[in-house]
């Protein structure tokens, strides 16, 4: 009995000694929340290129075949009004991705672009923050940001450029039904077929392989999967083109042969994206481009299905969040335009879906947000304190409370010094400074943006309010374009 009492006393003394010693060890200040690795969720970002918000069957694309992306919509929460801010040159995806990967707003990230090295040195990029939070990071696909992805991610596979190569035969087509030289399934034209296997399939191969390896590890992973599709050249196997007979393709309600302000807004005959189809547009040429656009999306959707199947087989699905969106939209015939360099919804509004543990299934949120908010959302999911330079906001508060007001009182848009836009939940004002033109749309009554109400007497009060909102947004965004003299005419 005496020996037992001595043993207990000895044990208590040892514990007390450890506590005393530990209390005197200097501790590094904790700057971010680090949940236990065993319960930290995995995060997969599926990011597409040039995909408009309604090109999922489940989101209004009645002619589009997208069963796997539809599954994300049915199994998660969709943000119906997500936007890209715009860009400082024709490659809108560069600005969009720069904002996404840094968290900075459009004009601030343009300034930062010249000094990405200092941001990287401060671990200011998205994958660097995830790595600091204990994640193994991985990327495959389109990069198009002027810094080395290999220095930001733990693992990188098959980095792709801004777009697959186009050929002369891929432009100004089709001129007629007999114009069949360029076809999406012809591998001799390169593009997505360069290397012998379609790039969408290669990306899925990469992702499946990484998920298989990650399933054997305990550490959480962050995957950035950036498809080049459905960017042009819009290529896919013939079996997918055959599912979209061109004569059954519907023209957009806002179809025009020619947009009257195309030159002043920077979308004239000298812009690469606009050169894909003939000027003026023809119904057949637009239908053919839409056919190829849909086929490219469906083939990409097929590859997304492979990624999701691999995730299910890995046993990690129940502890994984999937964030799906695109860098912007694409017009493909809307308003007589082909590219994404406009302030119309079809060009700046992509789909955005979040699926994962405790995320409501099959629900929609209509608050206006920016697509880059998925970055801040992932930070909250991972327990990362949002860095001060990050402009965007987590979407989780809106996921949890459908009635909660969005983080933005209005949405701002820009394209070079040729276009500006501001929109509330109901009204949108677009400015073409070179044309001295202001457009006003009632987005509730006219979601296709076909009826300009600028000249209506009843619009004067609305325009004055939007003028003030525009000037406030320009100031907040450090917008270099001075519109004050022009807007004072309203």
C-alpha positions as a printed Julia matrix, in Angstrom:
490×3 Matrix{Float64}:
   0.0    0.0     0.0
   2.88   2.33    0.92
   4.68   1.49   -2.36
   1.48   2.28   -4.33
   1.11   5.66   -2.62
   4.75   6.5    -3.41
   4.2    5.57   -7.09
   1.15   7.82   -7.37
   3.05  10.66   -5.69
   5.99  10.19   -8.06
   3.66  10.26  -11.1
   1.89  13.44   -9.95
   5.22  15.12   -9.31
   6.41  14.28  -12.83
   3.23  15.7   -14.39
   3.55  18.87  -12.31
   7.19  19.26  -13.4
   6.22  18.96  -17.1
   3.5   21.59  -16.69
   5.92  24.02  -15.01
   8.6   23.53  -17.67
   6.09  23.83  -20.52
   4.72  27.09  -19.18
   8.18  28.67  -19.5
   8.79  27.68  -23.18
   8.46  30.68  -25.55
   5.57  30.14  -27.98
   5.24  31.33  -31.56
   2.18  33.54  -32.01
  -0.61  31.69  -33.82
  -1.72  33.7   -36.85
  -4.23  31.29  -38.33
  -6.68  28.68  -37.17
  -5.39  25.15  -37.74
  -8.06  22.47  -37.14
  -6.94  18.91  -36.44
  -5.79  17.37  -39.74
  -7.97  14.3   -39.27
 -11.16  16.37  -39.53
  -9.99  19.09  -41.92
 -11.95  18.83  -45.18
 -10.46  18.27  -48.61
 -11.21  20.96  -51.2
 -11.44  20.48  -54.96
 -11.81  23.5   -57.25
 -13.15  22.7   -60.73
 -12.56  25.79  -62.85
 -13.6   26.0   -66.5
 -12.88  28.53  -69.23
 -15.5   30.59  -71.11
 -18.49  28.82  -69.56
 -21.71  30.85  -69.39
 -23.98  30.61  -66.34
 -26.82  28.8   -68.15
 -24.8   26.12  -69.93
 -25.74  23.43  -67.43
 -28.95  21.56  -68.12
 -29.92  21.99  -64.46
 -29.45  25.78  -64.71
 -31.58  26.52  -67.74
 -29.52  25.04  -70.54
 -32.35  22.9   -71.84
 -30.32  21.77  -74.86
 -27.08  21.06  -73.0
 -26.18  17.57  -71.77
 -24.36  17.89  -68.42
 -25.39  15.04  -66.08
 -22.31  15.27  -63.85
 -22.4   19.03  -63.35
 -26.15  18.72  -62.85
 -25.32  16.29  -60.04
 -23.3   19.01  -58.32
 -26.28  21.38  -58.61
 -28.66  18.78  -57.19
 -26.25  17.84  -54.42
 -25.16  21.35  -53.5
 -26.01  25.05  -53.4
 -25.9   27.19  -56.55
 -25.21  30.92  -56.69
 -27.26  32.09  -59.66
 -25.73  35.57  -59.92
 -21.95  35.28  -59.75
 -19.85  37.73  -61.79
 -16.37  38.47  -63.0
 -15.3   42.11  -62.58
 -13.74  42.4   -66.02
 -10.26  42.91  -67.4
  -7.58  45.34  -68.54
  -7.06  43.62  -71.93
  -8.69  41.17  -74.33
  -7.59  38.04  -72.46
 -10.26  38.42  -69.79
  -9.25  35.09  -68.26
  -5.88  36.55  -67.21
  -7.52  39.15  -64.97
 -10.12  36.7   -63.7
  -7.51  34.14  -62.68
  -5.22  36.78  -61.22
  -8.08  37.94  -58.99
  -8.94  34.36  -58.06
  -5.41  33.33  -57.13
  -4.5   36.51  -55.24
  -7.88  37.6   -53.9
  -7.26  41.16  -55.08
  -9.79  43.28  -57.01
  -9.24  43.96  -60.7
  -7.24  47.21  -60.77
  -5.29  46.39  -57.62
  -4.17  43.04  -59.0
  -3.17  44.73  -62.26
  -0.77  46.88  -60.23
   0.43  43.82  -58.3
   1.02  41.84  -61.52
   4.36  43.57  -62.05
   5.52  42.43  -58.62
   4.08  38.97  -58.06
   7.44  37.99  -56.54
   6.82  40.05  -53.41
   3.33  38.58  -53.04
   4.72  35.08  -53.39
   7.44  35.85  -50.84
   4.68  36.77  -48.39
   2.72  33.56  -49.15
  -0.03  35.73  -50.58
  -1.26  33.35  -53.29
  -4.22  31.01  -52.73
  -2.31  27.69  -52.82
   0.38  29.08  -50.53
  -2.18  29.94  -47.88
  -3.71  26.48  -48.17
  -0.27  24.91  -47.82
   0.35  26.92  -44.65
  -2.94  25.58  -43.31
  -1.65  22.02  -43.62
  -2.93  21.12  -47.09
  -1.11  19.19  -49.76
  -1.71  21.27  -52.88
  -2.12  20.12  -56.47
  -2.94  21.71  -59.81
  -3.41  20.62  -63.39
  -4.58  22.46  -66.5
  -4.73  26.08  -67.54
  -2.52  28.49  -65.6
  -2.16  31.82  -67.51
  -0.84  33.79  -64.53
   2.57  35.43  -64.8
   4.27  33.51  -62.02
   5.6   29.96  -61.62
   2.84  27.54  -60.58
   5.49  25.01  -59.61
   6.66  27.3   -56.82
   3.13  27.8   -55.47
   1.79  24.23  -55.48
   3.28  21.05  -54.03
   2.43  19.1   -57.18
   1.82  20.3   -60.74
   0.84  18.24  -63.79
   0.45  19.27  -67.42
   0.38  23.05  -67.13
  -1.46  24.47  -70.14
  -1.22  27.91  -71.78
  -4.02  30.45  -72.08
  -5.61  28.55  -74.94
  -4.84  25.64  -77.26
  -3.46  26.73  -80.63
  -5.95  27.95  -83.22
  -5.36  27.48  -86.94
  -6.28  29.85  -89.78
  -9.03  27.41  -90.78
 -10.62  27.89  -87.36
 -11.48  31.56  -87.97
 -14.22  33.28  -89.99
 -16.29  30.14  -90.17
 -18.52  28.64  -91.28
 -19.24  30.75  -94.34
 -21.94  28.31  -95.46
 -23.15  24.75  -94.91
 -20.55  23.65  -97.43
 -17.73  25.16  -95.33
 -16.63  21.94  -93.6
 -12.83  22.09  -93.77
 -12.39  22.64  -90.02
 -14.18  20.11  -87.83
 -13.94  19.75  -84.02
 -12.97  16.08  -84.13
 -10.16  16.44  -86.69
  -6.97  15.89  -84.73
  -4.76  17.27  -87.5
  -5.79  20.8   -86.49
  -4.08  20.39  -83.12
  -5.63  22.55  -80.45
  -7.06  20.36  -77.68
  -5.84  17.31  -79.61
  -2.19  18.39  -79.49
  -0.17  15.64  -77.84
  -2.46  12.83  -78.98
  -5.13  13.01  -76.28
  -7.78  15.7   -75.72
  -6.68  18.08  -72.97
  -9.93  17.66  -71.02
  -9.25  13.93  -70.83
  -5.63  14.52  -69.82
  -6.73  16.75  -66.96
  -9.16  14.08  -65.75
  -6.36  11.49  -65.96
  -4.17  13.75  -63.82
  -6.9   14.34  -61.25
  -7.87  10.66  -60.98
  -4.23   9.71  -60.47
  -3.7   12.29  -57.74
  -6.93  11.36  -55.92
  -5.86   7.71  -55.99
  -2.55   8.64  -54.37
  -4.17  11.04  -51.88
  -6.59   8.34  -50.74
  -3.64   6.58  -49.1
  -2.68   9.63  -47.04
  -4.14  11.23  -43.92
  -3.26  14.82  -44.84
  -6.01  16.98  -46.41
  -5.62  18.04  -50.03
  -6.44  21.11  -52.08
  -6.86  20.55  -55.83
  -7.06  23.28  -58.46
  -8.33  21.68  -61.68
  -8.45  24.24  -64.48
 -10.02  23.01  -67.7
  -9.23  24.93  -70.9
 -12.63  23.84  -72.22
 -14.99  25.12  -73.49
 -12.65  27.86  -74.81
 -12.05  27.81  -78.54
 -11.02  25.92  -80.55
 -14.18  24.2   -79.34
 -13.13  20.63  -80.04
 -14.69  17.36  -78.96
 -15.12  13.8   -80.26
 -17.59  13.44  -83.12
 -19.95  11.37  -80.97
 -20.67  14.51  -78.94
 -21.18  16.73  -81.99
 -23.68  14.18  -83.28
 -25.8   14.68  -80.16
 -26.36  18.32  -81.18
 -27.83  18.48  -84.72
 -27.11  22.01  -85.86
 -30.62  22.59  -87.21
 -32.03  21.86  -83.76
 -29.85  24.45  -82.02
 -31.8   27.46  -80.77
 -30.56  30.95  -81.53
 -30.18  33.27  -78.52
 -33.17  35.55  -77.93
 -30.76  38.49  -78.18
 -29.25  37.33  -81.49
 -28.12  40.16  -83.79
 -26.33  40.13  -87.13
 -24.3   43.11  -85.99
 -23.9   44.95  -82.68
 -23.98  48.71  -83.35
 -21.35  49.67  -80.73
 -18.94  46.78  -81.3
 -16.03  48.99  -82.4
 -16.4   51.62  -79.67
 -16.66  48.94  -76.97
 -13.51  47.17  -78.21
 -15.24  44.17  -79.78
 -14.81  45.03  -83.43
 -13.33  43.17  -86.35
  -9.79  43.44  -84.95
 -10.55  41.5   -81.73
  -9.42  37.88  -81.99
 -12.48  36.36  -80.31
 -14.83  38.19  -82.65
 -12.98  36.9   -85.72
 -14.1   33.33  -85.07
 -17.38  33.84  -86.95
 -18.08  35.86  -90.12
 -19.13  39.54  -90.07
 -22.02  40.17  -90.21
 -23.18  37.16  -88.21
 -25.47  34.61  -89.81
 -27.93  32.32  -88.04
 -26.17  29.24  -89.4
 -22.69  30.37  -88.32
 -23.92  31.14  -84.81
 -25.78  27.83  -84.53
 -22.67  25.97  -85.64
 -20.53  27.71  -83.04
 -23.13  26.99  -80.36
 -23.22  23.33  -81.41
 -19.46  23.07  -80.94
 -19.64  25.0   -77.65
 -22.22  22.59  -76.23
 -20.31  19.52  -77.44
 -17.14  20.82  -75.76
 -19.03  21.35  -72.51
 -20.58  17.88  -72.63
 -17.24  16.2   -73.24
 -15.75  18.16  -70.35
 -18.72  17.13  -68.19
 -17.91  13.52  -69.02
 -14.4   14.06  -67.65
 -15.77  15.72  -64.52
 -17.76  12.52  -64.02
 -14.54  10.52  -64.02
 -13.07  12.82  -61.36
 -16.16  12.5   -59.17
 -16.17   8.7   -59.56
 -12.54   8.58  -58.46
 -13.4   10.7   -55.42
 -16.21   8.31  -54.46
 -13.94   5.28  -54.81
 -11.27   6.97  -52.71
 -13.53   7.11  -49.67
 -12.89  10.85  -49.37
 -16.16  12.15  -50.81
 -17.89  12.64  -47.45
 -15.13  14.95  -46.25
 -14.6   16.91  -49.48
 -15.96  20.24  -50.67
 -16.26  20.81  -54.4
 -16.24  24.41  -55.65
 -17.25  24.69  -59.3
 -17.22  27.86  -61.39
 -15.66  29.42  -64.52
 -13.52  32.47  -65.22
 -16.37  34.31  -67.01
 -19.1   33.61  -69.54
 -19.2   33.75  -73.34
 -21.57  35.39  -75.8
 -21.42  32.98  -78.8
 -23.96  34.96  -80.82
 -25.76  36.91  -78.1
 -26.03  40.57  -79.17
 -24.05  39.77  -82.33
 -20.9   39.1   -80.25
 -18.74  35.99  -79.98
 -16.34  36.66  -77.09
 -16.45  37.6   -73.42
 -15.29  41.2   -73.6
 -18.61  42.81  -72.73
 -20.64  43.86  -69.72
 -23.66  41.77  -70.7
 -24.53  38.91  -68.35
 -23.77  36.3   -70.97
 -20.14  37.44  -70.99
 -19.37  38.14  -67.34
 -21.6   35.68  -65.48
 -20.5   32.04  -64.94
 -22.13  29.18  -63.0
 -21.07  28.76  -59.37
 -21.87  25.69  -57.26
 -20.69  24.56  -53.82
 -21.13  20.94  -52.73
 -19.9   19.27  -49.57
 -20.59  18.38  -45.95
 -23.54  20.3   -44.45
 -24.09  22.27  -47.68
 -27.84  22.39  -48.48
 -28.75  20.19  -51.42
 -30.53  21.47  -54.5
 -30.83  25.02  -53.2
 -30.16  28.32  -54.93
 -28.94  31.67  -53.7
 -29.8   34.75  -55.77
 -27.6   37.3   -54.0
 -25.09  39.0   -56.28
 -21.54  37.8   -55.67
 -18.2   37.57  -57.47
 -16.92  34.23  -58.7
 -13.62  34.89  -56.89
 -15.51  34.59  -53.61
 -14.81  30.86  -53.8
 -11.25  31.65  -52.73
 -12.37  33.3   -49.48
 -14.93  30.5   -49.05
 -12.16  27.91  -49.14
 -10.25  29.88  -46.53
 -13.17  29.68  -44.14
 -13.59  25.97  -44.83
  -9.9   25.38  -44.15
  -9.72  27.55  -41.04
  -7.48  30.14  -42.7
  -7.63  33.72  -41.49
  -8.3   35.81  -44.61
  -5.23  37.93  -45.47
  -5.69  41.69  -45.48
  -5.06  42.01  -49.22
  -8.03  39.75  -50.1
 -10.98  41.8   -51.34
 -13.46  38.95  -51.8
 -15.73  37.31  -49.22
 -16.73  33.85  -48.05
 -20.05  32.57  -49.38
 -20.7   30.33  -46.39
 -22.83  32.9   -44.52
 -25.17  32.99  -47.53
 -25.13  29.21  -47.79
 -26.24  28.95  -44.15
 -28.83  31.74  -44.39
 -30.65  32.1   -47.71
 -32.16  35.44  -46.62
 -28.91  37.06  -45.55
 -28.0   40.12  -47.67
 -25.04  39.64  -49.98
 -21.68  41.25  -49.19
 -21.9   43.68  -52.15
 -24.4   46.52  -52.47
 -23.76  46.55  -56.22
 -21.62  44.74  -58.77
 -18.89  46.55  -60.69
 -17.63  45.7   -64.17
 -14.92  47.03  -66.5
 -13.16  46.35  -69.78
 -10.01  48.35  -70.5
 -10.97  52.05  -70.77
 -13.78  51.2   -73.19
 -16.56  49.84  -70.96
 -17.87  50.3   -67.45
 -20.84  48.73  -65.68
 -22.63  48.9   -62.37
 -25.66  46.86  -61.43
 -28.0   46.51  -58.52
 -30.26  43.51  -58.12
 -32.7   45.15  -60.53
 -30.94  47.68  -62.77
 -27.78  47.63  -64.84
 -26.03  50.65  -66.35
 -23.42  50.1   -69.08
 -21.16  52.91  -70.31
 -19.28  53.07  -73.63
 -17.15  56.22  -73.21
 -15.79  56.15  -76.81
 -19.35  56.15  -78.13
 -20.62  58.67  -75.52
 -23.3   56.06  -74.89
 -25.05  54.91  -71.73
 -27.36  51.89  -71.69
 -29.84  51.08  -68.94
 -31.6   47.76  -68.46
 -34.29  46.59  -66.08
 -32.88  43.15  -65.29
 -36.09  42.03  -63.64
 -38.26  42.69  -66.68
 -35.54  42.26  -69.31
 -32.98  39.65  -68.22
 -31.79  39.22  -71.83
 -30.79  42.92  -71.93
 -32.64  43.66  -75.15
 -34.51  46.87  -74.28
 -32.5   49.95  -73.4
 -34.61  52.24  -71.16
 -32.04  55.05  -70.82
 -34.26  57.55  -72.66
 -37.38  56.83  -70.61
 -38.51  59.74  -68.44
 -39.01  57.33  -65.55
 -35.34  56.34  -65.73
 -33.88  59.7   -64.62
 -33.99  58.9   -60.9
 -32.55  55.43  -61.48
 -29.68  56.84  -63.55
 -28.76  59.39  -60.9
 -28.57  56.65  -58.3
 -26.49  54.4   -60.55
 -24.2   57.32  -61.38
 -23.37  57.74  -57.69
 -22.9   54.01  -57.27
 -20.56  53.91  -60.24
 -18.39  56.74  -58.93
 -18.23  55.11  -55.49
 -17.23  51.78  -57.03
 -14.57  53.4   -59.18
 -13.05  55.04  -56.12
 -13.09  51.81  -54.13
 -11.59  49.8   -57.01
  -8.87  52.37  -57.76
 -10.25  52.58  -61.28
  -7.91  54.7   -63.45
 -10.68  55.88  -65.8
 -12.15  59.27  -64.84
 -15.85  59.26  -65.75
 -16.95  62.11  -63.51
 -17.3   64.74  -66.26
 -19.18  62.34  -68.5
 -21.51  61.11  -65.75
 -22.25  64.64  -64.58
 -24.25  65.07  -67.76
 -26.86  62.66  -66.43
